[in-house]
Amino acid sequence: MKYFKFLLLTFILGMLCSCGGDDDICESGEGTPRIKLAFKNAATDKEVTLDSLYVAVDYGSGKVQLGKLQKITSRLVPLRVDDSPYTDVYVRLSDKGQESKVRISYTTKSIYVSPGCGVKKNYGNLSSELLTPNPVMKVEVGQNNIENEDKTNLYLLF
């Protein structure tokens, strides 16, 4: 019985000591960053708040609806993480309204973060092209590189 208690105590202490740090959890925004879209008035070139915005993205297997947001000044959108040199983003202002198609082109660079997070992609040499122009009238590139989600990368002019 004495040995059983000793083994049980050793087992419990071993379990407590084997708990690792937070190396297995990807924290503090170390994952692949998203592109930050902001909105401007085409006539005044000033930033605006949109009443509603619907966004969809083509990740290579068809459009994926990212949903509706209301009263927004910016939107974070994940880009493709495969080897494609562009991502198509679809934007509309109402549920059944007209849809604009914006093609965002870039180069990618993979960076190793940690065993838990793995590899993240940074996007550079950002350029955009408005393929379907209504309701978005024009696009403007802001920050040319996406390394974090702090700065606006693309302005959509309505």
Backbone bond lengths (Angstrom), bond angles and torsions (degrees), N, CA, C in turn:
res aa  C-N    CA-C-N  psi(-1)  N-CA   C-N-CA  omega(-1)  CA-C   N-CA-C  phi
1 M - - - 1.446 - - 1.522 110.94 -
2 K 1.352 115.44 -34.90 1.454 120.22 179.66 1.528 110.46 -64.47
3 Y 1.324 116.09 -40.68 1.471 120.63 179.43 1.532 111.38 -69.34
4 F 1.323 116.64 -34.39 1.454 120.82 178.72 1.528 111.07 -63.52
5 K 1.324 117.19 -44.00 1.468 120.88 177.69 1.525 110.67 -63.83
6 F 1.326 116.18 -40.52 1.464 120.48 178.67 1.534 111.32 -63.64
7 L 1.333 116.42 -43.86 1.471 120.49 178.26 1.526 111.39 -65.35
8 L 1.322 117.14 -41.56 1.459 121.16 178.48 1.523 111.22 -63.52
9 L 1.318 118.02 -44.17 1.460 122.27 177.88 1.536 110.74 -63.32
10 T 1.331 116.74 -42.54 1.469 121.12 178.12 1.525 110.46 -63.35
11 F 1.333 116.77 -41.51 1.459 121.21 179.15 1.527 111.19 -63.17
12 I 1.316 118.00 -45.37 1.468 121.86 -179.55 1.532 110.47 -65.31
13 L 1.319 117.53 -44.60 1.469 120.01 177.80 1.527 111.25 -63.93
14 G 1.314 116.73 -37.70 1.467 120.60 177.20 1.515 111.71 -63.29
15 M 1.328 116.51 -40.18 1.471 119.78 177.93 1.520 110.99 -65.09
16 L 1.311 118.21 -42.12 1.462 121.22 -179.64 1.528 111.39 -65.75
17 C 1.322 116.83 -38.96 1.471 120.39 -178.85 1.519 112.49 -74.95
18 S 1.322 117.81 -22.86 1.462 119.96 -176.34 1.521 112.78 -82.70
19 C 1.311 117.40 -9.63 1.466 119.60 177.82 1.521 108.53 -65.05
20 G 1.323 115.61 121.34 1.461 120.14 -178.14 1.507 111.54 -79.98
21 G 1.322 114.79 176.57 1.453 120.71 175.67 1.509 109.78 -75.17
22 D 1.311 116.60 -162.31 1.457 120.00 179.40 1.522 111.37 -89.29
23 D 1.339 116.80 32.31 1.453 121.37 177.11 1.524 111.44 -71.63
24 D 1.350 116.40 -22.26 1.451 119.07 -178.70 1.527 112.40 -91.74
25 I 1.306 117.48 3.68 1.460 121.46 179.25 1.529 108.29 -121.29
26 C 1.312 116.29 129.73 1.462 121.28 -180.00 1.528 108.49 -84.73
27 E 1.319 116.59 101.38 1.457 121.33 -176.59 1.518 111.35 -115.72
28 S 1.274 115.90 175.82 1.468 126.50 173.80 1.521 114.04 54.45
29 G 1.330 116.81 40.06 1.458 120.88 171.23 1.504 115.62 65.17
30 E 1.324 117.91 32.92 1.454 120.01 -178.19 1.517 113.15 -88.17
31 G 1.335 118.36 0.68 1.457 121.73 -179.45 1.523 111.32 -79.28
32 T 1.308 115.22 -177.90 1.465 120.94 179.37 1.524 109.79 -62.91
33 P 1.334 117.68 125.59 1.475 120.07 -177.10 1.523 112.09 -73.34
34 R 1.326 115.10 155.71 1.459 122.71 176.31 1.521 109.05 -99.43
35 I 1.340 116.32 158.67 1.462 120.79 177.10 1.528 108.33 -80.80
36 K 1.317 115.69 140.03 1.463 120.62 179.42 1.523 108.51 -102.44
37 L 1.333 115.72 118.67 1.460 122.72 177.39 1.521 109.12 -101.06
38 A 1.322 116.93 135.41 1.467 122.07 173.74 1.520 107.14 -125.30
39 F 1.316 116.94 168.83 1.456 121.30 -170.15 1.521 110.47 -127.69
40 K 1.340 115.32 138.91 1.464 121.71 178.68 1.515 110.13 -130.17
41 N 1.327 114.23 156.95 1.454 121.57 171.91 1.525 107.49 -81.36
42 A 1.324 118.22 127.45 1.462 121.92 -176.61 1.531 111.81 -65.35
43 A 1.336 117.65 -31.11 1.468 120.68 -177.69 1.524 111.85 -77.94
44 T 1.326 117.49 -41.80 1.469 120.24 -174.00 1.526 113.50 -102.08
45 D 1.316 118.31 -13.69 1.465 124.21 -178.45 1.533 111.79 61.71
46 K 1.339 116.65 28.18 1.465 121.54 177.41 1.518 108.81 -109.34
47 E 1.344 115.23 148.58 1.464 119.76 179.19 1.523 110.72 -65.50
48 V 1.341 115.36 143.04 1.461 121.44 -177.92 1.525 110.28 -129.19
49 T 1.330 114.82 161.05 1.457 122.41 172.38 1.520 107.78 -101.08
50 L 1.330 116.63 127.18 1.465 120.50 -179.98 1.523 109.70 -90.79
51 D 1.341 116.14 141.34 1.457 120.95 178.00 1.524 111.38 -66.11
52 S 1.336 116.10 -42.78 1.464 120.21 176.94 1.523 108.76 -152.87
53 L 1.326 115.81 151.90 1.459 121.39 -179.97 1.518 109.00 -147.65
54 Y 1.324 115.30 129.39 1.453 122.44 175.13 1.525 107.57 -110.98
55 V 1.331 116.71 130.50 1.456 121.03 -178.62 1.521 109.13 -126.88
56 A 1.339 115.43 137.65 1.462 122.47 173.09 1.519 107.14 -131.94
57 V 1.327 116.27 151.38 1.464 121.32 -178.76 1.520 108.71 -133.97
58 D 1.339 116.58 139.94 1.461 121.78 174.82 1.522 108.10 -96.50
59 Y 1.335 116.06 108.98 1.459 121.57 -179.43 1.526 112.26 -94.49
60 G 1.324 117.93 14.85 1.451 121.94 177.80 1.512 113.53 108.68
61 S 1.308 118.16 -15.52 1.473 120.74 179.37 1.526 110.78 -124.33
62 G 1.304 116.77 29.15 1.458 121.37 -179.10 1.518 111.52 107.16
63 K 1.329 114.58 170.76 1.467 120.44 -177.85 1.513 111.77 -71.46
64 V 1.330 114.28 138.40 1.464 121.59 174.18 1.523 106.67 -117.83
65 Q 1.329 116.77 121.07 1.457 121.48 179.66 1.524 109.54 -76.30
66 L 1.328 116.91 125.59 1.458 121.03 177.87 1.518 112.09 -93.20
67 G 1.325 116.39 -4.65 1.451 119.89 173.90 1.521 114.14 99.49
68 K 1.320 113.17 -176.72 1.459 122.39 -176.00 1.521 109.69 -107.74
69 L 1.327 115.83 138.72 1.456 121.51 170.70 1.519 107.64 -125.69
70 Q 1.327 116.40 147.73 1.460 121.33 -179.49 1.512 110.41 -117.67
71 K 1.339 114.92 149.53 1.470 122.71 176.96 1.535 110.88 50.41
72 I 1.320 116.14 61.18 1.464 120.07 -176.57 1.527 111.26 -119.48
73 T 1.320 115.08 150.92 1.465 121.59 175.78 1.518 111.46 -109.83
74 S 1.346 116.91 -17.20 1.465 120.46 176.78 1.521 108.92 -155.45
75 R 1.327 114.87 163.17 1.473 121.00 -178.55 1.515 109.14 -143.51
76 L 1.325 117.49 134.30 1.460 122.54 174.94 1.522 108.40 -95.12
77 V 1.352 115.93 128.73 1.454 121.55 -176.95 1.526 109.17 -127.18
78 P 1.331 118.47 125.09 1.465 120.22 176.32 1.532 110.65 -69.89
79 L 1.324 116.55 139.58 1.453 122.04 176.21 1.523 109.73 -98.33
80 R 1.317 115.81 172.08 1.463 120.41 178.68 1.520 110.18 -66.34
81 V 1.330 116.81 143.65 1.456 121.16 179.16 1.530 111.70 -111.61
82 D 1.336 116.83 4.75 1.459 118.79 174.44 1.530 108.31 -83.36
83 D 1.300 118.06 -163.56 1.464 121.01 -176.43 1.522 113.93 -89.31
84 S 1.309 118.28 15.10 1.456 121.83 178.83 1.531 110.17 -70.75
85 P 1.347 118.12 137.99 1.468 120.56 -179.12 1.535 114.07 -82.76
86 Y 1.333 117.98 2.85 1.470 120.29 179.90 1.524 110.65 -152.45
87 T 1.333 114.59 163.19 1.465 123.10 173.39 1.518 107.42 -133.01
88 D 1.336 116.87 134.17 1.460 121.66 176.00 1.525 109.13 -94.73
89 V 1.350 115.76 126.56 1.463 122.70 179.96 1.525 107.68 -116.64
90 Y 1.325 116.47 133.08 1.461 122.81 -179.60 1.520 108.79 -112.19
91 V 1.343 116.51 130.58 1.458 121.98 -174.81 1.520 109.34 -128.62
92 R 1.340 115.72 135.70 1.467 120.39 172.77 1.513 108.85 -144.82
93 L 1.321 115.35 157.71 1.463 120.65 -176.04 1.521 113.43 -96.02
94 S 1.335 117.45 -19.51 1.463 120.62 178.27 1.523 109.10 -135.40
95 D 1.313 115.69 166.10 1.460 121.04 -173.83 1.527 112.14 -60.34
96 K 1.299 118.12 -44.67 1.466 121.86 -178.35 1.532 112.10 -108.66
97 G 1.327 117.37 15.03 1.460 121.20 -175.80 1.523 113.76 -79.68
98 Q 1.330 114.70 178.74 1.457 120.88 178.50 1.518 109.75 -67.23
99 E 1.334 114.87 153.46 1.452 120.83 -173.92 1.524 110.64 -123.16
100 S 1.319 116.22 131.57 1.465 121.67 175.02 1.516 108.82 -95.60
101 K 1.333 114.69 144.76 1.465 120.34 177.15 1.515 108.38 -114.93
102 V 1.336 115.87 123.13 1.459 122.01 179.79 1.530 107.26 -118.36
103 R 1.334 116.59 126.78 1.465 121.17 176.68 1.523 108.06 -100.54
104 I 1.328 115.86 121.14 1.458 122.31 179.94 1.526 107.69 -105.66
105 S 1.324 115.99 116.25 1.464 122.04 -179.57 1.523 109.56 -103.35
106 Y 1.334 116.84 151.62 1.457 121.08 -174.83 1.517 110.13 -166.21
107 T 1.320 115.40 170.46 1.456 122.44 166.77 1.525 106.16 -114.31
108 T 1.322 116.67 150.72 1.462 119.58 -177.92 1.522 110.58 -116.94
109 K 1.325 113.68 153.59 1.459 121.81 175.88 1.522 106.96 -137.09
110 S 1.327 116.48 124.51 1.459 121.17 -179.81 1.520 110.07 -90.63
111 I 1.333 115.91 136.81 1.464 122.17 -178.96 1.523 108.37 -131.40
112 Y 1.335 116.81 129.99 1.462 121.40 177.23 1.526 109.10 -76.02
113 V 1.345 116.36 130.72 1.460 121.24 -177.34 1.531 111.32 -104.51
114 S 1.319 116.79 -59.01 1.465 121.61 -177.96 1.525 108.22 -167.13
115 P 1.345 117.70 170.09 1.467 118.74 177.63 1.533 112.54 -61.53
116 G 1.321 117.76 -36.18 1.457 121.10 -179.72 1.517 113.35 -74.02
117 C 1.320 116.55 -41.81 1.468 121.10 -178.10 1.524 111.72 -83.94
118 G 1.302 116.73 -31.41 1.454 119.92 -177.36 1.517 110.60 78.67
119 V 1.328 115.47 -130.81 1.458 122.40 -175.47 1.519 109.03 -110.10
120 K 1.337 116.47 137.09 1.461 120.02 173.31 1.522 108.28 -114.30
121 K 1.311 115.83 157.49 1.460 121.05 178.68 1.514 109.22 -107.96
122 N 1.321 115.19 136.48 1.456 121.69 168.86 1.518 107.09 -108.62
123 Y 1.315 116.23 142.33 1.459 121.91 -177.17 1.520 108.95 -108.26
124 G 1.340 116.55 137.00 1.457 121.25 179.57 1.514 111.37 -134.96
125 N 1.330 116.21 173.57 1.466 123.23 179.63 1.531 111.46 50.65
126 L 1.311 115.97 48.66 1.458 122.18 -177.53 1.524 111.04 -66.57
127 S 1.315 115.80 133.78 1.463 121.45 170.63 1.523 106.88 -143.67
128 S 1.309 115.66 155.53 1.458 118.82 -178.64 1.517 110.10 -138.20
129 E 1.318 113.84 153.81 1.458 120.84 -178.89 1.523 107.67 -138.72
130 L 1.318 116.38 130.12 1.459 121.73 178.53 1.527 107.84 -88.23
131 L 1.325 117.46 109.18 1.462 121.62 -176.61 1.523 112.38 -89.51
132 T 1.328 117.95 -35.79 1.464 123.03 176.55 1.522 107.37 -125.60
133 P 1.367 118.04 112.92 1.460 120.19 -165.79 1.522 120.02 -88.45
134 N 1.289 122.48 9.25 1.458 117.47 -178.63 1.509 108.94 -126.93
135 P 1.317 122.46 123.20 1.454 132.92 18.91 1.533 114.79 -90.14
136 V 1.325 118.49 -16.95 1.469 119.53 176.82 1.524 108.05 -73.06
137 M 1.333 117.22 128.94 1.456 121.79 -178.04 1.529 113.03 -92.60
138 K 1.332 116.00 -30.68 1.461 120.75 -174.83 1.527 108.63 -161.01
139 V 1.336 116.38 157.53 1.456 121.01 174.86 1.522 109.28 -124.20
140 E 1.320 115.68 148.58 1.462 122.98 -179.56 1.518 108.38 -134.71
141 V 1.328 117.06 130.76 1.458 120.02 177.81 1.519 108.91 -83.25
142 G 1.331 116.39 133.12 1.461 122.22 175.78 1.518 109.00 -96.26
143 Q 1.324 116.91 -107.50 1.465 122.96 175.79 1.528 108.28 -68.81
144 N 1.334 117.47 129.93 1.457 122.30 -173.76 1.525 113.52 -79.93
145 N 1.319 119.10 -20.16 1.465 122.93 -179.15 1.517 109.98 -118.98
146 I 1.334 116.07 145.78 1.460 120.88 176.08 1.524 107.09 -112.15
147 E 1.320 115.77 100.19 1.461 120.98 176.57 1.517 111.09 -113.83
148 N 1.329 116.42 -24.13 1.460 122.00 173.13 1.523 107.16 -148.84
149 E 1.306 117.17 -175.24 1.466 120.76 -174.15 1.527 112.62 -106.62
150 D 1.326 117.69 21.51 1.458 121.14 -175.81 1.524 113.32 -82.31
151 K 1.317 117.66 -42.61 1.456 121.30 -172.92 1.532 111.49 -99.09
152 T 1.325 115.81 150.18 1.455 121.50 178.11 1.517 109.46 -74.15
153 N 1.334 116.37 128.79 1.452 121.84 -178.07 1.515 113.58 -99.38
154 L 1.322 117.10 -27.69 1.462 120.19 -175.72 1.521 109.22 -147.42
155 Y 1.326 116.13 132.60 1.463 122.49 174.80 1.511 109.07 -105.67
156 L 1.318 116.82 130.99 1.457 122.97 173.96 1.520 107.01 -103.20
157 L 1.327 117.07 123.60 1.471 121.55 -178.57 1.517 109.28 -99.64
158 F 1.335 115.79 122.97 1.467 122.33 -179.83 1.507 110.02 -106.04
